[in-house]
Amino acid sequence: MKKVMRFTASWCGPCKVLTPVMEKLQEDYGSIQWETIDVDRAPHTAVAYEVRTVPTVLILQNDNVIKKFVGLNPKTTYEEAIKELIDA
């Protein structure tokens, strides 16, 4: 299973900037699973994945985290990781 998990919060400014970027990537790469987790609503999930800062984006293959991005990154950074995931 190939998956992208985005950890966010309603009060997080950078998360709001990242949202349209992730929505576009999800549109472009719909063959993988996408999940958005609000850390205030699912704190146990954030703890389980050792997420301490939002936004955080995890790239997973077979439930193993293969890449972790903390903070706001350029779209190309996420896109390259997603392409690598698809090709893996």
N, CA, C and O atoms as CSV, one atom per row, in Angstrom:
chain,resi,resn,atom,element,x,y,z
A,1,MET,N,N,0.836,-1.174,0.000
A,1,MET,CA,C,0.000,0.000,0.000
A,1,MET,C,C,0.892,1.253,0.000
A,1,MET,O,O,1.844,1.354,0.773
A,2,LYS,N,N,0.570,2.168,-0.855
A,2,LYS,CA,C,1.306,3.430,-0.975
A,2,LYS,C,C,0.395,4.544,-0.481
A,2,LYS,O,O,-0.761,4.647,-0.892
A,3,LYS,N,N,0.938,5.388,0.419
A,3,LYS,CA,C,0.076,6.336,1.114
A,3,LYS,C,C,0.821,7.624,1.462
A,3,LYS,O,O,2.023,7.614,1.728
A,4,VAL,N,N,0.076,8.735,1.453
A,4,VAL,CA,C,0.577,10.025,1.920
A,4,VAL,C,C,-0.308,10.447,3.082
A,4,VAL,O,O,-1.531,10.504,2.956
A,5,MET,N,N,0.321,10.742,4.217
A,5,MET,CA,C,-0.407,11.228,5.386
A,5,MET,C,C,0.031,12.661,5.654
A,5,MET,O,O,1.220,12.959,5.761
A,6,ARG,N,N,-0.963,13.540,5.761
A,6,ARG,CA,C,-0.665,14.951,6.066
A,6,ARG,C,C,-1.244,15.280,7.431
A,6,ARG,O,O,-2.446,15.146,7.658
A,7,PHE,N,N,-0.378,15.710,8.335
A,7,PHE,CA,C,-0.790,16.104,9.674
A,7,PHE,C,C,-0.916,17.627,9.702
A,7,PHE,O,O,-0.007,18.351,9.296
A,8,THR,N,N,-2.057,18.087,10.187
A,8,THR,CA,C,-2.389,19.498,10.116
A,8,THR,C,C,-3.158,19.924,11.365
A,8,THR,O,O,-3.466,19.102,12.227
A,9,ALA,N,N,-3.462,21.220,11.448
A,9,ALA,CA,C,-4.297,21.758,12.525
A,9,ALA,C,C,-5.003,23.002,11.993
A,9,ALA,O,O,-4.462,23.723,11.154
A,10,SER,N,N,-6.196,23.241,12.480
A,10,SER,CA,C,-6.993,24.368,11.979
A,10,SER,C,C,-6.349,25.719,12.273
A,10,SER,O,O,-6.587,26.677,11.539
A,11,TRP,N,N,-5.553,25.820,13.309
A,11,TRP,CA,C,-4.923,27.072,13.718
A,11,TRP,C,C,-3.560,27.316,13.056
A,11,TRP,O,O,-2.929,28.345,13.296
A,12,CYS,N,N,-3.116,26.381,12.235
A,12,CYS,CA,C,-1.766,26.413,11.665
A,12,CYS,C,C,-1.743,27.150,10.324
A,12,CYS,O,O,-2.327,26.683,9.346
A,13,GLY,N,N,-1.069,28.301,10.281
A,13,GLY,CA,C,-0.957,29.087,9.050
A,13,GLY,C,C,-0.264,28.346,7.909
A,13,GLY,O,O,-0.804,28.297,6.804
A,14,PRO,N,N,0.924,27.764,8.145
A,14,PRO,CA,C,1.581,27.015,7.076
A,14,PRO,C,C,0.737,25.842,6.571
A,14,PRO,O,O,0.817,25.484,5.396
A,15,CYS,N,N,-0.064,25.247,7.446
A,15,CYS,CA,C,-0.947,24.146,7.026
A,15,CYS,C,C,-1.960,24.638,5.998
A,15,CYS,O,O,-2.292,23.930,5.048
A,16,LYS,N,N,-2.444,25.853,6.201
A,16,LYS,CA,C,-3.422,26.425,5.271
A,16,LYS,C,C,-2.789,26.693,3.910
A,16,LYS,O,O,-3.448,26.570,2.878
A,17,VAL,N,N,-1.522,27.053,3.911
A,17,VAL,CA,C,-0.793,27.262,2.661
A,17,VAL,C,C,-0.566,25.922,1.961
A,17,VAL,O,O,-0.619,25.845,0.733
A,18,LEU,N,N,-0.319,24.887,2.726
A,18,LEU,CA,C,-0.032,23.566,2.172
A,18,LEU,C,C,-1.278,22.871,1.609
A,18,LEU,O,O,-1.166,22.053,0.696
A,19,THR,N,N,-2.442,23.184,2.136
A,19,THR,CA,C,-3.669,22.489,1.733
A,19,THR,C,C,-3.900,22.475,0.223
A,19,THR,O,O,-4.093,21.392,-0.330
A,20,PRO,N,N,-3.893,23.624,-0.482
A,20,PRO,CA,C,-4.126,23.555,-1.932
A,20,PRO,C,C,-3.037,22.800,-2.690
A,20,PRO,O,O,-3.309,22.193,-3.726
A,21,VAL,N,N,-1.817,22.834,-2.187
A,21,VAL,CA,C,-0.715,22.092,-2.807
A,21,VAL,C,C,-1.003,20.596,-2.720
A,21,VAL,O,O,-0.878,19.875,-3.709
A,22,MET,N,N,-1.389,20.136,-1.534
A,22,MET,CA,C,-1.688,18.713,-1.339
A,22,MET,C,C,-2.928,18.297,-2.121
A,22,MET,O,O,-2.981,17.189,-2.655
A,23,GLU,N,N,-3.919,19.171,-2.192
A,23,GLU,CA,C,-5.132,18.851,-2.960
A,23,GLU,C,C,-4.805,18.665,-4.436
A,23,GLU,O,O,-5.350,17.767,-5.079
A,24,LYS,N,N,-3.934,19.492,-4.976
A,24,LYS,CA,C,-3.522,19.373,-6.378
A,24,LYS,C,C,-2.729,18.084,-6.597
A,24,LYS,O,O,-2.937,17.385,-7.589
A,25,LEU,N,N,-1.825,17.772,-5.676
A,25,LEU,CA,C,-1.051,16.537,-5.796
A,25,LEU,C,C,-1.961,15.317,-5.709
A,25,LEU,O,O,-1.766,14.336,-6.426
A,26,GLN,N,N,-2.942,15.385,-4.837
A,26,GLN,CA,C,-3.891,14.275,-4.716
A,26,GLN,C,C,-4.676,14.091,-6.011
A,26,GLN,O,O,-4.960,12.969,-6.430
A,27,GLU,N,N,-5.016,15.201,-6.627
A,27,GLU,CA,C,-5.711,15.166,-7.920
A,27,GLU,C,C,-4.818,14.518,-8.987
A,27,GLU,O,O,-5.276,13.703,-9.788
A,28,ASP,N,N,-3.549,14.895,-8.980
A,28,ASP,CA,C,-2.602,14.408,-9.989
A,28,ASP,C,C,-2.154,12.970,-9.745
A,28,ASP,O,O,-1.832,12.253,-10.693
A,29,TYR,N,N,-2.132,12.547,-8.493
A,29,TYR,CA,C,-1.632,11.221,-8.132
A,29,TYR,C,C,-2.683,10.466,-7.312
A,29,TYR,O,O,-2.446,10.078,-6.168
A,30,GLY,N,N,-3.831,10.273,-7.922
A,30,GLY,CA,C,-4.946,9.622,-7.244
A,30,GLY,C,C,-4.780,8.122,-7.080
A,30,GLY,O,O,-5.607,7.473,-6.439
A,31,SER,N,N,-3.718,7.563,-7.654
A,31,SER,CA,C,-3.526,6.115,-7.568
A,31,SER,C,C,-3.018,5.676,-6.194
A,31,SER,O,O,-3.020,4.485,-5.882
A,32,ILE,N,N,-2.584,6.638,-5.373
A,32,ILE,CA,C,-2.129,6.296,-4.030
A,32,ILE,C,C,-3.167,6.774,-3.013
A,32,ILE,O,O,-4.022,7.604,-3.323
A,33,GLN,N,N,-3.078,6.249,-1.821
A,33,GLN,CA,C,-4.027,6.610,-0.765
A,33,GLN,C,C,-3.575,7.904,-0.092
A,33,GLN,O,O,-2.384,8.112,0.139
A,34,TRP,N,N,-4.537,8.768,0.220
A,34,TRP,CA,C,-4.262,10.052,0.863
A,34,TRP,C,C,-5.052,10.133,2.157
A,34,TRP,O,O,-6.203,9.703,2.222
A,35,GLU,N,N,-4.421,10.691,3.192
A,35,GLU,CA,C,-5.098,10.850,4.469
A,35,GLU,C,C,-4.653,12.164,5.103
A,35,GLU,O,O,-3.465,12.485,5.140
A,36,THR,N,N,-5.630,12.912,5.600
A,36,THR,CA,C,-5.346,14.158,6.314
A,36,THR,C,C,-5.760,13.966,7.764
A,36,THR,O,O,-6.889,13.564,8.044
A,37,ILE,N,N,-4.850,14.251,8.683
A,37,ILE,CA,C,-5.103,14.052,10.102
A,37,ILE,C,C,-4.975,15.388,10.822
A,37,ILE,O,O,-3.933,16.040,10.754
A,38,ASP,N,N,-6.028,15.787,11.505
A,38,ASP,CA,C,-5.997,16.976,12.357
A,38,ASP,C,C,-5.431,16.532,13.705
A,38,ASP,O,O,-6.031,15.703,14.389
A,39,VAL,N,N,-4.295,17.073,14.080
A,39,VAL,CA,C,-3.613,16.618,15.300
A,39,VAL,C,C,-4.419,16.913,16.561
A,39,VAL,O,O,-4.246,16.236,17.574
A,40,ASP,N,N,-5.296,17.913,16.513
A,40,ASP,CA,C,-6.127,18.211,17.670
A,40,ASP,C,C,-7.270,17.207,17.819
A,40,ASP,O,O,-7.750,16.965,18.926
A,41,ARG,N,N,-7.693,16.639,16.726
A,41,ARG,CA,C,-8.788,15.661,16.751
A,41,ARG,C,C,-8.289,14.223,16.868
A,41,ARG,O,O,-9.028,13.341,17.307
A,42,ALA,N,N,-7.059,13.988,16.484
A,42,ALA,CA,C,-6.487,12.639,16.537
A,42,ALA,C,C,-5.079,12.678,17.137
A,42,ALA,O,O,-4.107,12.314,16.475
A,43,PRO,N,N,-4.976,13.120,18.393
A,43,PRO,CA,C,-3.631,13.243,18.988
A,43,PRO,C,C,-2.899,11.902,19.113
A,43,PRO,O,O,-1.671,11.861,19.040
A,44,HIS,N,N,-3.635,10.817,19.299
A,44,HIS,CA,C,-2.985,9.514,19.434
A,44,HIS,C,C,-2.301,9.102,18.131
A,44,HIS,O,O,-1.245,8.470,18.151
A,45,THR,N,N,-2.907,9.463,17.003
A,45,THR,CA,C,-2.309,9.154,15.702
A,45,THR,C,C,-1.021,9.947,15.528
A,45,THR,O,O,-0.013,9.421,15.057
A,46,ALA,N,N,-1.067,11.219,15.914
A,46,ALA,CA,C,0.131,12.056,15.819
A,46,ALA,C,C,1.253,11.493,16.689
A,46,ALA,O,O,2.406,11.448,16.261
A,47,VAL,N,N,0.926,11.072,17.885
A,47,VAL,CA,C,1.926,10.488,18.786
A,47,VAL,C,C,2.473,9.181,18.198
A,47,VAL,O,O,3.677,8.931,18.254
A,48,ALA,N,N,1.606,8.365,17.645
A,48,ALA,CA,C,2.023,7.078,17.077
A,48,ALA,C,C,3.038,7.264,15.949
A,48,ALA,O,O,3.939,6.443,15.776
A,49,TYR,N,N,2.888,8.343,15.187
A,49,TYR,CA,C,3.803,8.613,14.072
A,49,TYR,C,C,4.888,9.622,14.446
A,49,TYR,O,O,5.611,10.108,13.576
A,50,GLU,N,N,5.001,9.936,15.736
A,50,GLU,CA,C,6.024,10.850,16.254
A,50,GLU,C,C,5.982,12.220,15.584
A,50,GLU,O,O,7.018,12.806,15.268
A,51,VAL,N,N,4.766,12.717,15.374
A,51,VAL,CA,C,4.578,14.042,14.778
A,51,VAL,C,C,4.524,15.062,15.902
A,51,VAL,O,O,3.655,14.998,16.771
A,52,ARG,N,N,5.458,16.001,15.878
A,52,ARG,CA,C,5.541,17.019,16.931
A,52,ARG,C,C,5.294,18.421,16.394
A,52,ARG,O,O,5.088,19.363,17.161
A,53,THR,N,N,5.316,18.552,15.079
A,53,THR,CA,C,5.169,19.848,14.434
A,53,THR,C,C,4.219,19.697,13.248
A,53,THR,O,O,4.232,18.683,12.549
A,54,VAL,N,N,3.394,20.723,13.035
A,54,VAL,CA,C,2.541,20.739,11.844
A,54,VAL,C,C,2.939,21.928,10.986
A,54,VAL,O,O,3.325,22.972,11.510
A,55,PRO,N,N,2.848,21.777,9.675
A,55,PRO,CA,C,2.467,20.565,8.975
A,55,PRO,C,C,3.599,19.547,8.931
A,55,PRO,O,O,4.779,19.895,8.900
A,56,THR,N,N,3.203,18.287,8.931
A,56,THR,CA,C,4.117,17.174,8.693
A,56,THR,C,C,3.481,16.285,7.637
A,56,THR,O,O,2.290,15.981,7.703
A,57,VAL,N,N,4.275,15.874,6.674
A,57,VAL,CA,C,3.797,14.977,5.614
A,57,VAL,C,C,4.653,13.720,5.658
A,57,VAL,O,O,5.882,13.777,5.622
A,58,LEU,N,N,3.968,12.579,5.738
A,58,LEU,CA,C,4.642,11.291,5.739
A,58,LEU,C,C,4.342,10.560,4.442
A,58,LEU,O,O,3.207,10.562,3.966
A,59,ILE,N,N,5.350,9.943,3.882
A,59,ILE,CA,C,5.199,9.086,2.704
A,59,ILE,C,C,5.410,7.662,3.213
A,59,ILE,O,O,6.447,7.349,3.798
A,60,LEU,N,N,4.415,6.803,2.983
A,60,LEU,CA,C,4.466,5.444,3.502
A,60,LEU,C,C,4.339,4.406,2.393
A,60,LEU,O,O,3.632,4.601,1.404
A,61,GLN,N,N,5.034,3.318,2.589
A,61,GLN,CA,C,4.876,2.151,1.721
A,61,GLN,C,C,4.731,0.948,2.641
A,61,GLN,O,O,5.594,0.683,3.477
A,62,ASN,N,N,3.627,0.223,2.476
A,62,ASN,CA,C,3.327,-0.938,3.323
A,62,ASN,C,C,3.391,-0.580,4.804
A,62,ASN,O,O,3.956,-1.321,5.609
A,63,ASP,N,N,2.808,0.559,5.151
A,63,ASP,CA,C,2.728,1.064,6.532
A,63,ASP,C,C,4.071,1.434,7.147
A,63,ASP,O,O,4.153,1.654,8.355
A,64,ASN,N,N,5.118,1.506,6.343
A,64,ASN,CA,C,6.426,1.951,6.820
A,64,ASN,C,C,6.692,3.356,6.301
A,64,ASN,O,O,6.547,3.622,5.108
A,65,VAL,N,N,7.081,4.249,7.196
A,65,VAL,CA,C,7.409,5.612,6.786
A,65,VAL,C,C,8.736,5.582,6.044
A,65,VAL,O,O,9.759,5.158,6.583
A,66,ILE,N,N,8.700,6.045,4.782
A,66,ILE,CA,C,9.934,6.060,3.997
A,66,ILE,C,C,10.476,7.476,3.824
A,66,ILE,O,O,11.657,7.666,3.536
A,67,LYS,N,N,9.590,8.482,4.005
A,67,LYS,CA,C,10.029,9.890,3.969
A,67,LYS,C,C,9.163,10.681,4.932
A,67,LYS,O,O,7.979,10.395,5.106
A,68,LYS,N,N,9.775,11.684,5.558
A,68,LYS,CA,C,9.062,12.555,6.483
A,68,LYS,C,C,9.469,13.992,6.199
A,68,LYS,O,O,10.655,14.319,6.181
A,69,PHE,N,N,8.474,14.849,5.978
A,69,PHE,CA,C,8.719,16.267,5.720
A,69,PHE,C,C,8.059,17.074,6.824
A,69,PHE,O,O,6.848,16.980,7.029
A,70,VAL,N,N,8.847,17.864,7.533
A,70,VAL,CA,C,8.341,18.684,8.619
A,70,VAL,C,C,8.386,20.137,8.183
A,70,VAL,O,O,9.402,20.615,7.679
A,71,GLY,N,N,7.272,20.835,8.383
A,71,GLY,CA,C,7.188,22.228,7.970
A,71,GLY,C,C,6.736,22.323,6.524
A,71,GLY,O,O,6.400,21.321,5.893
A,72,LEU,N,N,6.734,23.522,6.022
A,72,LEU,CA,C,6.274,23.794,4.665
A,72,LEU,C,C,7.437,23.637,3.689
A,72,LEU,O,O,8.500,24.229,3.877
A,73,ASN,N,N,7.228,22.841,2.656
A,73,ASN,CA,C,8.247,22.593,1.640
A,73,ASN,C,C,7.681,22.958,0.265
A,73,ASN,O,O,6.465,23.068,0.111
A,74,PRO,N,N,8.542,23.144,-0.730
A,74,PRO,CA,C,8.059,23.415,-2.089
A,74,PRO,C,C,7.279,22.214,-2.635
A,74,PRO,O,O,7.550,21.072,-2.265
A,75,LYS,N,N,6.332,22.475,-3.497
A,75,LYS,CA,C,5.519,21.424,-4.113
A,75,LYS,C,C,6.402,20.366,-4.755
A,75,LYS,O,O,6.108,19.174,-4.663
A,76,THR,N,N,7.480,20.788,-5.401
A,76,THR,CA,C,8.357,19.842,-6.098
A,76,THR,C,C,8.977,18.822,-5.141
A,76,THR,O,O,9.224,17.680,-5.530
A,77,THR,N,N,9.227,19.223,-3.907
A,77,THR,CA,C,9.789,18.307,-2.914
A,77,THR,C,C,8.841,17.146,-2.663
A,77,THR,O,O,9.246,15.983,-2.659
A,78,TYR,N,N,7.567,17.481,-2.454
A,78,TYR,CA,C,6.570,16.431,-2.220
A,78,TYR,C,C,6.347,15.596,-3.485
A,78,TYR,O,O,6.212,14.374,-3.428
A,79,GLU,N,N,6.312,16.281,-4.614
A,79,GLU,CA,C,6.042,15.599,-5.878
A,79,GLU,C,C,7.135,14.580,-6.209
A,79,GLU,O,O,6.838,13.477,-6.668
A,80,GLU,N,N,8.380,14.941,-5.980
A,80,GLU,CA,C,9.490,14.012,-6.234
A,80,GLU,C,C,9.374,12.779,-5.346
A,80,GLU,O,O,9.607,11.658,-5.798
A,81,ALA,N,N,9.016,12.986,-4.086
A,81,ALA,CA,C,8.872,11.853,-3.158
A,81,ALA,C,C,7.706,10.961,-3.572
A,81,ALA,O,O,7.792,9.738,-3.462
A,82,ILE,N,N,6.626,11.557,-4.042
A,82,ILE,CA,C,5.465,10.794,-4.485
A,82,ILE,C,C,5.810,9.987,-5.732
A,82,ILE,O,O,5.418,8.827,-5.852
A,83,LYS,N,N,6.534,10.593,-6.650
A,83,LYS,CA,C,6.949,9.871,-7.862
A,83,LYS,C,C,7.836,8.687,-7.506
A,83,LYS,O,O,7.688,7.607,-8.077
A,84,GLU,N,N,8.758,8.880,-6.564
A,84,GLU,CA,C,9.610,7.778,-6.119
A,84,GLU,C,C,8.762,6.670,-5.491
A,84,GLU,O,O,9.024,5.487,-5.707
A,85,LEU,N,N,7.761,7.050,-4.725
A,85,LEU,CA,C,6.871,6.082,-4.102
A,85,LEU,C,C,6.132,5.268,-5.159
A,85,LEU,O,O,6.040,4.045,-5.054
A,86,ILE,N,N,5.618,5.932,-6.153
A,86,ILE,CA,C,4.869,5.248,-7.210
A,86,ILE,C,C,5.775,4.291,-7.983
A,86,ILE,O,O,5.355,3.196,-8.357
A,87,ASP,N,N,7.025,4.710,-8.222
A,87,ASP,CA,C,7.963,3.889,-8.986
A,87,ASP,C,C,8.550,2.723,-8.172
A,87,ASP,O,O,9.106,1.778,-8.732
A,88,ALA,N,N,8.416,2.809,-6.852
A,88,ALA,CA,C,9.013,1.771,-5.977
A,88,ALA,C,C,8.273,0.456,-6.074
A,88,ALA,O,O,8.643,-0.511,-5.409
